[in-house]
Amino acid sequence: MKWWKLVGLAGLAGVVATGAVTVRAERQRRAYTPEEIRSRLHERVEQAREAAAES
């Protein structure tokens, strides 16, 4: 019965760790200003146009 407890605790620790990583990534994503997001999108569009022109 003890090994079931260990497996359960390991699973719980995995879920908590995954949640912490997800929350951290979300905070970093939301830290961008609208101007930064807009400029990044413009850069991506330009790169896509260049890649399409090369093909």
C-alpha positions as CSV (number, residue, x, y, z in Angstrom):
1,M,0.0,0.0,0.0
2,K,2.9,2.3,0.6
3,W,4.1,2.3,-3.0
4,W,0.6,3.5,-4.1
5,K,1.0,6.5,-1.8
6,L,4.4,7.3,-3.4
7,V,3.0,7.0,-6.9
8,G,0.2,9.3,-5.9
9,L,2.5,11.9,-4.4
10,A,4.8,11.8,-7.4
11,G,1.8,12.3,-9.7
12,L,0.6,15.2,-7.6
13,A,4.1,16.8,-7.6
14,G,4.1,16.5,-11.4
15,V,0.8,18.2,-11.7
16,V,1.9,21.0,-9.4
17,A,5.2,21.5,-11.3
18,T,3.4,21.6,-14.6
19,G,0.9,24.2,-13.3
20,A,3.8,26.4,-12.0
21,V,5.5,26.3,-15.4
22,T,2.3,27.2,-17.2
23,V,1.6,30.1,-14.9
24,R,5.1,31.4,-15.3
25,A,4.9,31.3,-19.1
26,E,1.6,33.1,-19.0
27,R,3.0,35.8,-16.9
28,Q,5.9,36.3,-19.3
29,R,3.5,36.4,-22.2
30,R,1.3,39.0,-20.6
31,A,4.4,41.2,-19.8
32,Y,4.6,42.4,-23.4
33,T,3.2,45.8,-24.2
34,P,0.8,46.1,-27.1
35,E,3.5,47.9,-29.1
36,E,5.9,45.1,-28.6
37,I,3.4,42.5,-29.7
38,R,2.5,44.6,-32.8
39,S,6.2,45.0,-33.8
40,R,6.8,41.2,-33.4
41,L,3.8,40.4,-35.5
42,H,5.0,42.8,-38.2
43,E,8.4,41.1,-38.1
44,R,6.8,37.7,-38.5
45,V,4.7,38.9,-41.4
46,E,7.7,40.3,-43.1
47,Q,9.6,37.1,-42.6
48,A,6.7,35.1,-44.0
49,R,6.6,37.4,-47.1
50,E,10.3,37.0,-47.7
51,A,10.0,33.2,-47.3
52,A,7.1,33.1,-49.7
53,A,9.0,35.3,-52.2
54,E,12.0,32.9,-52.1
55,S,9.8,29.8,-52.8
